[in-house]
Every structure is written in structure tokens, then in C-alpha cells.
Amino acid sequence: MHEKQQKIEFFNEFMEVVEKRGVAMGSRQTPFLEAVLPYISTEDEPNVLYFGSSSAKVQLNGYLYSEENNSLNLYVVDYDIEYEDETLPEITKTAVTEVATKAKRFFTNAKVFHTHAERTLEVANLAKHILDIQNELEEVNIYVVTNRFYTSNKPIDLTIPGIPNVNVYVWDMDRVFKLTEAEQGIKDFEIDLSKYGTYFEMMKVPEQSNEESRYDIDCYIGYIPACILAQLYDEFGPKLVERNVRSFLQARGGTNKGIRDTLKKPQQRNLFVAYNNGISSVAKSGDIEQIGDSNVYRIKNLTSWQIVNGGQTTASIHQAFKNEVPLEEVFVQAKLTIIHVDTENEADRYLLEDEMISKISEYANTQNKINKSDLLANTRFMSDIEKYSRNTWIPSQDGRREESKWYFERARGQYMVDIGRRKKGKEQNEFKKTYPKELVLTKVELAKYFMSWKGYPHVSSKGGEVAFNKFMVLNSQYWKHDATEGNKVESINELFYTNLIACCIINNYVKSVVEQMNLKGYKANVIYYTVSMLNHLYSSQIDLEYVWKKQQLSSEWERCIQTIAKAALDHLRSSAGDRNVTQWAKNEECWELFKEQYAQPLNNLM
């Protein structure tokens, strides 16, 4: 299928989900931002809100403060509804700049909003927080999240007085599409270096055999010509960086200034190899021959070559190549690891290859904070949950045969890719009937729901990545193989899977109740704390097997949930004191205080 048509179909499916939620919520911007946020690389979860003033040209849709990095992220949505069918709506650099400036104005006018906003509103709490931290902030990142396609790909430059670094990141539909495509699993492809009139020549690292390991590796180190790296990326594109797709995408909207300046200046190009850390790469196999009796090897062909660290270097060199910067004197230091897996089972081989590549990617990117949810997506545990979701029918409620299943997304965008692989019409309609959009569940959503139910609302409040890490730790017996201790990985069963889904059903029900209450602020935190308190007080009265069979929590719980939710919001605000409420909600102390002060009064609601 032509790429443009793929993008159109992806865009239409994405918008259909957003529009459906938008009708229910009475707003398009919030469900659109919530749909895109899982694709954006942040360890903590941004707080979603809406503040807008057309007269003041100010808008803010979300925020995230990182005390560790001393940075503040501001999220602002551009949502266009006036586009023609079968087209890709575009946004210009001028329009992106205007949208980003709306978020900037919120920051620069925080004193005004703090003075005039109602004190109980989350926006007033944020404005006060900005005033408290603005003199210490080192970085403000403005995320423009748009349902259009940013075709110019030019960086946006904004400045804020007193802030050393201001970055504008554009998350358009093209970026979401590419990330979705990259996450669907690496497909084998061949690179024949002879086509480029050269070969890689690298030294082989001495081998150390490990008979107990499931892997065998060959490691080579050396350098490669920058012009060849640029040509390879020009032909193969994102295929080369699928394992490093986040780092690559972060380069979009502006290449690394240091790399760019070094490549631009003729007197510095030959120093590039000294200044730059180079790339780390892996491949599944290759046509490699020793040169004489030396320790130098000629690499003529590679299968599924992946750059797992060095995405910005690759993107920057390619940009220079496209701008006709001479690269003949530029070389890039490189490491290449060839992975051999000891198994005859093809399915196991692919799984073990992916597992090893994920580990190399994680360790190679320790400075780049790659999401563990991405790296662990290919564990057997995740694959088993996916398998049960594809094979476990939802129990029929009226005696007729089962018709639908929950759809677990092991990789982001997997659901829409699955739809796109089917023919339009009957095939796609049957797939959607079997897997309704409202029953799609991502791995980080699953983790947050599980952690909330298990009594960790402060962990869920930290966001999907932190929740996912804790979720994996708590379930390590199902995925983590300890070769030194000889511990084998256990298998999950259908009951484990259906209980997981029951936790999700309860979370979704609590979410629907809370949304109807129209509480002022901190909705996500209130939901997590309400679910945790519900289980803390009433676990003996809630049967997860029954919830799975009925696919719902009885409506008789609605009033109880409303009361707990009001108490949760009151607690978050009152116990925070002068602290930022959302930051306070991430502390275990906040949860312990909630139980200590509210458990007894809330214990007799049912």
C-alpha cells in the first residue's frame, strides 16, 4: 500500500476514536491529547487540564514538572476539524509557532492567572507553582500536539526571559504514525554494502565463550564513513533506527547543534570522530570475512542492521547530507554486535533476538532515558498477555455465542496497524466487531490500573512508565529469567489474565463516575486514589471473577465511589498544604495519610 494512503487510513482511524470520546466528553482537545500522550517519551505522567482565553491568545492543555531535571513541560493542542476527506491536513511553521506561543504566554503571565483564577482550580495551583520555581528552572519544554502533519520539519525558536533553555517539540500525526509503524516489530531486511561502492572494515573483539548463555555474539569496533551512513539512512529511513526510534524522533524539529556546527565548519569536519560518541548497532547476521591473518574483518552484507544508540548522530548527518554539506572527510566511530541465538524454534529465536536487542538498546541508551515499557514489550510475559487477549472471548451476557474480546496492545498503535492490514469493508468490520475500539488496552494503562487496584495510587500518579516498571517487578516471576540462580520463568494462566481485565473494568467504571462528577482538577489522581481505597475497604465484597463474567462493576457501587472520590479530592488539596498537589499525590506518604484519616469514615458506605 502506498505510504500516503497508509497515513490517511491511520489518520482516519485515529480521529474516529478521538471523535467518539469527544462526543462523550464534550471536548475534542482533551481526548486527543490523552490519545497522543502515550507516544511521547516522559517518565512521569503529565497532568491534563484545559485553560484557554481567545482574547489573551493563551492556551494550555497539560503540564509536567520534573524536580530531578529542574524542567517544566507545557502541552498545548492544535485540533483542526476542517479538513477534506482522504487528505492529510497540514500545519505550517508559522501556525506551529503561534500555537506554541499560547503556552508561552501562560508561563509569562502566571502572576496574572494566579491572582485572578479561582483558588480551587488546578490552573491557579499551577500558576503559583510556576511563580515558586521560575527563578530556578533550567528548561521549559513546549509540546505542540497537533492532529495535522507538520511538513516543513523546521525547528521552532522561542525564548522566555530568565529561562536558559526553551525547546519546542512538535508532535504531529506524521510523528505518531512513524512511531506506530516502528513499534510493530522489526522485519528482516538486507543491506548490501557493495551497492555503495564500499565495505565496513572493523576489528573483532576477542570472544569469551559462555556455555550457559542462550546467546552467542560477535562484536566489532571501528569507524564508518559519514557519507555512507547518510546514504543508508536516505534509503532505509526509520528501519535503521526502529530500536532507537524515540531518540531519533527527539531529533525531529532540530538537529543537535553541536553536531550541526561541527559538520558545517570545514576546519572541524575531520575532528568529528573525536567530538562525537558515535553509534552502537546490532544485526542478526552478516556476510563478514577476515582480511588475511589480521584482526580486521570486511563486512559486506548485514541482515536487519539496527542503530540502537546514535539516532541523533544519524539524523544530523543525514540532514547535513541533504543540505549538500561535504562529508568525505567525516567518519563516525561505530560498534557492531552480531547476535546468534541458540534455538531451532523460529518463534523462540525471534523472541530471544528481540529480548537481546532490547537489552543492548537499554544499556546503550542509559544517557537517553529510553522507556522500559518499550524495551520490555517483547518479554514472554507481555507476549502471553497478548496471546490470551487474542484467544479469550468475553462471556456472553444473553446466552448467545461470544462475539468480542479485549485487545491488548503490546506495541503502541498495534490496533490500528492490525485494522490497516485487513481489506476495507467486511474484513475490517468483522475485526472491529471482534475487537471493539472501547476494549483496546495499552500496556501502560494495564500497569496503572493494576497498580491502583493493588494499593499503589501514588505510583500510578507518577505515570505509565513508573507504574509499568513496578508492575513488571511485582510480576517478575512471569518474565525475568535468572540464569545464575537457575530460576525458570513461570507461565500465566487464563485466570491471571481475566483478573487483570477485571481490574481494568473497575478502573474504567470509577473513571466514568468521576468524569460525570465534574470535579475541579486532579481527575487522574482522584481516580487512582479512589480505586485504591475501594479495594482497601471493600475487596472482600468485590469478586474479580464475577466482574470479568459480567464485564462490569454493579451500579450499586456508584454512590460509594462518588463519596470516596470527593474525599480523595479533599484529601489531596488539604494535605498538600503549600506543596504542588500533583507532586504531593506521587508520594507514598500521601496515600498512607489518606488511609489513616479517611478509611474509618468511608468504611460503612455499602
N, C-alpha and C positions, 0 to 999 in steps of 0.2 A: 504494500500500500504506500502511496506517495506520502512523504512526511507531512506536507501541508494538510492533507486530508486526515492523517492521523491526529494532527494537532486540533483540527476542527472538531473531530469526534470526541477527543479527550476534553476539549473546552466545553462542548455541549453537555457531556455527562457531568462534568464538574459543576457547571452552572445549574443544572437540573436539581442537584442535591441542595445547593445553596438556596435556590428559589423556593424549594419545598419547605425548608426550615425558615426561610424569610417570611413566608406567609404565616406560619405558626407563631413566629416571634414578633411580627410587625416591623421587622427591620432586616435589610439585606447586609449591611456592613458588618454587623457582629457575627452572623453565621459564616460570612465569607472569611473574615479574619480567623475565626476558630477553625475553619477548614484548612487554611494555609499554614497556621502556626506549627502544626506537627512537622512540616517540611523544613522549618527554619531551625538552625543549629543553636540552641540555647540549653544550658543545663537546667536552669530554673524555668518555671512556667510564668510567662507574662500575665499580668492582670488585665483582663478585658473590661473596658468600660466604653461609654460614648460621651464625649463632650464636644459641642460644636457651636460656633457663632458665625453665621454668614456675614454679619455686618463687620465683625472684627477680623474676619478671614482666619479663624482659629479652628483647629480640629484635632482631636486626639482620640484614638480608639484603644489604646493599651499602653502599658509601661512595664518596665522591669529594671529594678536596681540591683546591682551586684556590688556588695560591700568588698568582696575579695578583689575584684578588678577595679573598684572605685569608678564604676561606669554606670550610665543610665541609658536604657533603651527606650525610645519613644516610637510607637507604632501608629501609623496614620493610613487610612484606607481610601483608595480611589476605586469606586464601583460604578462602572458605566453600564447603563441599561439600554442605551440607544445604539444598537449595532445591528447590522443586517444578518439574516440567516446565512449560514455557510460561508461566513467571513471570519477573519481574525482581527478583532478590534485592536487598534494600535494607539500608543501613547508617545508623545514627543518628549524630548529633554526639557523643553520649556514647561510643559504641563507637569512633569515629574517634579521639577524644581518648585513650582507653585504649591503642589501638594506637600512636599517636604517642609516648605516654609510655614505652612499652617501649624505643623507640630513644633517648629522652632519658636513660633510666636507664643505658644503655650508656655514654653520654658522661660522665655524672656519677660513674660508678663505674669509670672507666678504670683507675685505680690498682689496684683490686682485681683486675681481669681481667689486667692486665699482670703482677701479682705471681704469680697462680696458674695462668695459662694456660701451656701447653707452649710453650717458646720458638720452636720451629719452626713453630708455627701462625701463619697470617696474622692472626688475631684479636689475638695478642699484639703483633705488629708495629704493628697499627692502634692498639691501646691505648697503646703507647709514643709513637706519633706524636701522638695526642691530648694526652698529657701534655706533649710538647715544644712544641706550638703553641697550647694553650688560652688562655694569657695574651695572645697577640697576635691571636687570632681576632676578627673583626668580625661574623661572621654564621654561624649554624648553620641549615641548612635541612633540615627533616624531611619526607620524601616518604612519605606513606601510600599504598601501591599496593594497591588492593582490587579483587576481582572482583565486588563488589557496586555498587549505584547509590546515591550519596550525594544523597538527595532534598532535604535541608534546605538545602543550599548555604550554610550558615552558617560563618563563619571560626572557626578553632581557635586559641585563645590559649594558648601555653606560654611559660614563662620558664626560663632557665638562668642561675644566678648567675655574674656576670663576663662574660657574653656580651651585647653591646649589642643585637643583633637576632636573634631566633629566629622563623623562619617555618615554618608547617606548610602543605604543599601536598597536596591530596587528588587523586590520580589514580585515579578510579573508572571503571567501564565506560561510563558516560554520556559522560565526557570523551573517552575513546578513540573512542567511536562518532562523536561530533561532529567530531573532528579527521579521522577517516577520511572522513566524508561531505564535509567541506570540501575535502579534497585531491583529489577526483576530477575537478576541473576546474570552472571557473565556467560555469554555464549562464546564457544571456542571460535577463534579466528586466527588466520595465519599472516605473519609478516615476513615477506621475502626481501631481505635487505639488498640483494643483488639488483633489485629494481631501482635502487637509489644510487647505484654505482659505488657502493662501499660495503664494508662489513664492520662489525664491532670487534675490536681486539682488546681482550681483558685478561687479567691474571686470575688464576684459580686459587681459592683459599684452600689450604690443606684440609683433607677430610678427617673427621673423627667419628668412627662408626658407633652407633648406639643400637644394639640388637633388640632392645625392648621398645624402641620407638616405632610408631606406626608410620613415620615419615622418614624419607631419606632426601637430603638436599645437596645440591651443588651450588656453591657460592662463588661469584666472580666480581672483581672490582677493577675499575679503570675509569675511562672517560669516553664520551661520545661527542661528535661534532654537533654544535647547536643547530646548524642549518638542517641536519638530518632529523633531529628531534622535532624541529618545526615542521618539516615536510611530513613526517609520520603523523603528527597531530593534525595537520591540514587534511590528510586523507582519512584517518581513522576517527578523528574527533573524540567525543566523550568515551568511546570504547577504551581508550588508553588510560582513563582516569576513573573508571567506574568504581574502583575500590577506594578512590580518594576524591569522590565526587563532591563532598562537602568543601574540602579545601579548594578544589578547582572552582566551584561556584562562588566561593567567597572572593575570588579574584575578579569576578564579573563586576563591571561598573568602575573598574580602575585597576590597572596592574600595579604590582609592587613598585613604589617609587625608586627604591634603591636599585632594583634590577633594571628598571627602565632607564635610569640615568646612566648606569654603567654601560648599557648596550648602546646608548645614544652617542657617548663620547668616544671618538676613535682612539684616544690615548689610553682609555681604560678597558677597552674590549678584551685585550689579551690578559687582563687581570681578573676577568670574570670567574675563572676557575678558582682563584684564590679567595674571592669575596663570597662566593655562593656555596651553600652546603650541598648542592647537587640533588640528585634524585635517588630514591630507593625503589627498586622494581622487582616484580616476580613474574614467572612464566610457568606454564605447565610442562613444557618440553621445548626442545630446540635442536637444530642441526648445528652441532658445535664440534670443531676439530682442533686438535693440538697442533701447534706450529713447531715442527721439528722436535727437539728434546727439551725445549724451553717450558716455562710455566705460563706461557702466553697462549691463549686459545682464540680461534677465529669463530665468531658467532655469525652464522649465515642465515639462519631462519629461527623464528620464535613463534610458539603457539600461545595465544591468549596472554600477550605481554601486558602487564599492568603496572602503572606508576602509582605506588601506594603512598609515597611521600615525595613531594616536589611538584604538586599541582600548580602552585603559583609560579614557580620557575618555568614550568612548561607553558602555561598560559601567557606569561610575559614574553618569553622567547618567540612564541608563535605570533603575538601581536607585533613584535618588532619585525618579524619576517614579513608579515602582511603590509607593514609600513615601509618595506624595502630597505630596512637597516642592514648593512653588510654584516654577515655573521661568519664569514670564512675564518676569522681569527678567534672565534669564540668556542670554547669547549666546556663541557659540563661533566663534573665528576659523577660517577654512577656506580651503583651496586646492583647486581642481578642475582636473584635466587631462583634456581630451578627446583621445583617441588616434585618429588616422586612419592607416591602413596602405595603402601604395601597392602593391596587388596585386589581380589579378582572381581569383586562385585561392583558393577559400574555405578549403581546408585550410591553405594558407600564411598566409592572413590571420589565422586563429585562432592559429596558432603564433607569428606575429610579434607579435600583440597580447599574447599571454601573455608573450612574451620581454620586451617593453617594460614591461609592468606589473610583471614581476619585477624589472627594473632600478630602476624608480621605488620599488618596495617596499623593495628593498635599501638604496638611498641615503636614503630617508625614515626608515628604521629603524636608522641607524648606531648610535644610542644603545641600541638594544634587542636587539642581537645575534641577528638572525634567522638561521636555519640556511641556509647556502649550498646544501645539498642540496635544500632546499625550493625555493629561488629558481631553481636550475638544472635542476629536474626537467623543464622544458619545452623545453630545448635540443634541437636536432635530433639531437645525439649520443645523448641519453637516449631520444629517440623511436625512433631507428634500432635501438638495442639491444632496445627493447621490440618493435619490428616483427620482428626476427629471432627473438626468443623465441616469438612467436606463429606464425611460419611455418616454424621449423626443427624437424623431427622428430628424436627421439633414435634413433640407429641400432639396428635390431633385432639382438638377440643370438642368436636361434634360427632365423633365416631367414624368420620370419613378417613380416607387414607392420608398419610402425611404429605404435605406439599412444599414445605420450606425448611431451610436450615440457616443457622447463623454462619456468617462469613468472616473468618479470622484473617486479617491482613498481616501476613508475616513481613511483607515489604510495603512501604507506602505506595499508594496508587495501584496496588495489585488488583483491586476490584475492577477499576476502570480499564486496566490493561486486559483483564480477563473478558470483559464485555467487548472490547475492541477486537479481540481475536475471533469473535464469532460473527457470522453473517448478520447483516441488518435484517430486521423483521422477526421471523419466527424464532430463530436461534437465540437472538439477544433477548427477546421477550420471555422465552422459556427460562433462560438463565436468571433474569431478574425476578421471575416468579419463584424460582427455587431459592434464590439469594436476594431478598428484598433489600433495598438501599438502607432502610432503617435498621437492619440487622447486621450491618458491617461494623466490625470491631477491630481497632488497631492494637498493636502490641503495647503501646504506652497507655492507651485507655484501659486495657485489660489490667495493666500493672497498677494504675491509680485506683481503679475500682476494687481490686483485690486488697491493696494496702489500706484503703479506707475501711473496708469491712473487717479487716484483721486488727484494727485499732491503731493505725498509724496515720491519722489525718494530717499531722504536721509534715510527714514525709510526702504525702500526696500533694500538699500545698507547695512543696518545693518544685513540683513539676514532673512531667512524664519521665525524664531521664533519671532523676534521682529515685523516683518510685520504681522504675524498671530495674535499676541496679539492686535495690533492696528486695524486690520481687524475685530476682534471679538468685540472690543469696539465700532467701528463705526456701527456695525450691532447688537448691544446688544438687540435691541427691538425684534429680532427674536429668541433669545435663553436664555436671562437672565430673570429669574422669580424673582421678588422682592415681597416676601410674606408680608413684613412689610407694603409696600405701596399698596399692592393689585393689582399691575400691572401684567397683563396677557401677555404671550408670543404671539407675532403676528406670522402669517404664511407667508412664502414667496410664490410667485406665479411664473408661468412659465416665465413671462416677466423678473422678477428679475433674474431667472436662465439664461435665454438666453442672457441678458445683461452682466452677469458675464463671460459667454463664449466668448462673443464679445470682452471684454477686453483682454482675453487670446489670441484670434486670432490676435488682433492688436499687442500685445507684441511679439508674435511669428514671426509676419511679420517683425517688427522692428529688432528683433534678427537676422533673416535671412539676412536682408540688411546689418546690422553692421558686421556680420561674413564675408560677401563677401568683405567688405572694407579692411580687414586685418589691422586694426588699431593696433598700438603698445601699448598694455596694457590697463588695466582697462575696459575691454569689458563689464562686468556686470554693472558697474556704468554708463557707457556711454548709455547702453540700457535703464536703468531706467530713467535717466535724459532726454533722447530723447523722450520717451513715455510721460513723464510728460509735457514737453514743447510742444509736438504735441497737446495734449489735451488743454493745457493752451491757445494756439494760435488759434487752428482750431476746437474746439469742436463743433461749430455751423455748420461745414461742414462735420462732421463725424456722421452718423446716426448708432447707435449701433444695432438697429433692422435690418437695411439693411446689416450690417456686418454679423449678425447672419444668415440671409436668404441666403446670397451669400457665407458665410464661408470664407471671405477674405476681406482685405482692398485693394482697387484698386491699381494696379501697377503704376498708375499716381502719387502716393504719394512717390515713391521710391526716386526721386531726392530731394524732400523736406526732407525726412528722412535722406538722406546722408548729406545734408548741416547742419541739426540740430546736427547730431552725431559728425561731425567734430568740430562744435562749442562747443559741450559738452566736448569733449576730451581736446580741447584748454583751455576751462574754468577750468576744473579740475586741469590741470597741472599749469597754470599760477596763478590761485587764491590760490593754496595751499602754494606757497612760499617755506619756509623751512620745512613745515609740510609734513608728510606722506600723499600721495594723497588719498589712500583708507580710511584712518582715517578721512580726511577732507571731503570726499564725504558723510560721515554719519552725518554731521552737517546740521541743517536746514538753517544756515547762508549761506552755500554753494549754496543751492537751491535758496534762496532769491536773492543772488548776480547774479546767472545765469539769473533769470528773469529780474532783474534790468538792467543788462548790455547787454543782448542779445535778449530780447523779441522784441524790436522795429526793429532791423536789420533783424530778422527772420520772421517778421510778414507778408511779402508780397511774400512768395515763391509760393503760389498757387493762 
